[in-house]
Amino acid sequence: MSGYIIANVSVTNPVQYADYKKWSSAALQVHGVEVCVRGGKVEVLEGDWAPERLVILKFPSFEAAKAFDASPEYGRARAARQGAAVMRMVVVEGL
């Protein structure tokens, strides 16, 4: 079964966040991640959820998604993001 990382990002410092995007893009390439959604238009259809910047990443498995999150490549991106955004992120088992 595939694994997905789903994140809602609140960017607080766009200039610094650009460094995060650079390092996270490099990590995505190293791990062969399929980017399904990375920013873009969001429209709430039901409920009171107000996402800001959505990211959906697809992995071959739940374990591969967790390994990406724990990787040194993504760790570098995470360090660059500190103070630039508030990240809310989950890993989900999917189809």
C-alpha positions as CSV (number, residue, x, y, z in Angstrom):
1,M,0.0,0.0,0.0
2,S,1.2,3.5,-0.8
3,G,2.0,6.1,1.9
4,Y,1.2,9.8,1.7
5,I,2.5,12.7,3.6
6,I,-0.1,15.4,3.9
7,A,0.9,18.8,5.2
8,N,-0.7,22.2,5.9
9,V,1.9,24.9,6.0
10,S,1.5,28.4,7.4
11,V,4.4,30.4,6.0
12,T,5.6,33.2,8.4
13,N,8.8,34.2,6.6
14,P,8.6,33.8,2.8
15,V,12.2,34.8,2.2
16,Q,13.6,32.1,4.6
17,Y,11.0,29.6,3.4
18,A,12.6,29.8,0.0
19,D,15.6,28.0,1.5
20,Y,13.3,25.3,2.9
21,K,11.7,24.8,-0.6
22,K,15.2,24.4,-2.1
23,W,16.3,21.8,0.4
24,S,13.0,20.0,0.5
25,S,13.0,19.8,-3.3
26,A,16.4,18.2,-3.3
27,A,15.3,15.7,-0.7
28,L,12.2,14.8,-2.7
29,Q,14.4,14.1,-5.7
30,V,16.9,11.9,-3.7
31,H,14.0,9.8,-2.4
32,G,12.0,9.6,-5.7
33,V,8.9,11.1,-4.2
34,E,5.8,11.8,-6.3
35,V,4.5,15.3,-5.6
36,C,0.8,15.3,-6.0
37,V,0.1,18.7,-4.5
38,R,2.5,21.5,-3.6
39,G,0.7,24.8,-3.0
40,G,-1.8,26.0,-5.4
41,K,-5.4,27.1,-5.2
42,V,-7.5,25.7,-2.3
43,E,-11.3,26.0,-1.9
44,V,-13.1,24.6,1.1
45,L,-16.1,22.6,0.0
46,E,-17.5,21.7,3.4
47,G,-16.7,22.4,7.1
48,D,-14.6,25.1,8.8
49,W,-11.2,23.9,7.8
50,A,-9.0,26.8,6.4
51,P,-5.8,25.3,5.0
52,E,-3.2,27.7,3.8
53,R,-0.6,25.8,1.8
54,L,-1.3,22.1,1.2
55,V,1.3,19.6,0.2
56,I,0.5,15.9,-0.6
57,L,3.4,13.6,-1.3
58,K,3.1,10.0,-2.5
59,F,5.5,7.2,-1.5
60,P,5.7,3.5,-2.3
61,S,4.7,2.6,1.3
62,F,3.9,4.1,4.7
63,E,7.3,3.1,5.9
64,A,9.0,4.8,2.9
65,A,7.2,8.1,3.9
66,K,8.4,7.8,7.5
67,A,11.9,7.1,6.3
68,F,11.8,10.2,4.1
69,D,10.7,12.3,7.1
70,A,13.6,10.8,9.2
71,S,16.2,11.2,6.5
72,P,19.2,13.5,6.7
73,E,18.2,15.1,3.4
74,Y,14.8,16.2,4.8
75,G,16.4,17.0,8.1
76,R,18.4,19.7,6.4
77,A,15.2,21.1,4.9
78,R,13.5,21.0,8.3
79,A,16.3,22.9,9.9
80,A,16.1,25.6,7.2
81,R,12.3,25.9,7.8
82,Q,12.7,26.7,11.6
83,G,11.2,30.1,12.2
84,A,9.9,30.4,8.6
85,A,6.7,28.3,8.8
86,V,4.4,26.4,11.1
87,M,4.1,22.8,9.7
88,R,1.2,20.5,10.4
89,M,2.0,17.1,8.9
90,V,0.7,13.6,8.9
91,V,1.6,10.3,7.3
92,V,-1.4,8.3,5.9
93,E,-1.6,4.7,4.6
94,G,-3.3,4.8,1.2
95,L,-4.1,2.9,-2.0
